[in-house]
Amino acid sequence: MSEALFVRAARGEHEARSSGTTPGDRIHPEVVEAMRELGVDLSEKRPRKLKRADAEWADVVVTMGCGDECPYIPGKRYVDWDLPDPKGRPLEEVRATRDEIAARIEALLAELA
């Protein structure tokens, strides 16, 4: 959800990679549905495992509660967004999380501009 929202909002100005410390085997159906409402199809996307190279590649590493499991790269800017995991949540809550992520992305993009 975060990567898709970032790519959409950045309009080619910036890149994003999304990964997780314990990724599932598929995107949660409630996330697919919430993103489909915005015209974004995540149904064929697959979660991927977070690798140190992802953090090294990034100018800003945005975490969402991975704590000590996230790789630490000295000198790298880290931002933690404490947001609920959408897994198993009602669609209304997933929409709220989606919208909060989108708002935070807009703020981050404004900082990067």
Secondary structure as the mmCIF struct_conf table of DSSP 4:
data_model
#
loop_
_struct_conf.conf_type_id
_struct_conf.id
_struct_conf.beg_label_comp_id
_struct_conf.beg_label_asym_id
_struct_conf.beg_label_seq_id
_struct_conf.end_label_comp_id
_struct_conf.end_label_asym_id
_struct_conf.end_label_seq_id
HELX_RH_AL_P HELX_RH_AL_P1 SER A 2 ALA A 10
TURN_TY1_P TURN_TY1_P1 ARG A 11 GLY A 12
BEND BEND1 GLU A 13 HIS A 14
STRN STRN1 GLY A 20 GLY A 20
BEND BEND2 THR A 21 THR A 22
BEND BEND3 ASP A 25 ARG A 26
HELX_RH_AL_P HELX_RH_AL_P2 PRO A 29 ARG A 36
TURN_TY1_P TURN_TY1_P2 GLU A 37 GLY A 39
TURN_TY1_P TURN_TY1_P3 SER A 43 GLU A 44
STRN STRN2 LYS A 49 LYS A 49
HELX_RH_AL_P HELX_RH_AL_P3 ARG A 52 TRP A 57
BEND BEND4 ASP A 59 ASP A 59
STRN STRN3 VAL A 60 THR A 63
BEND BEND5 MET A 64 GLY A 65
HELX_RH_3T_P HELX_RH_3T_P1 GLY A 67 GLU A 69
BEND BEND6 CYS A 70 CYS A 70
TURN_TY1_P TURN_TY1_P4 PRO A 74 GLY A 75
STRN STRN4 ARG A 77 ASP A 80
TURN_TY1_P TURN_TY1_P5 LYS A 87 GLY A 88
HELX_RH_AL_P HELX_RH_AL_P4 LEU A 91 LEU A 112
#
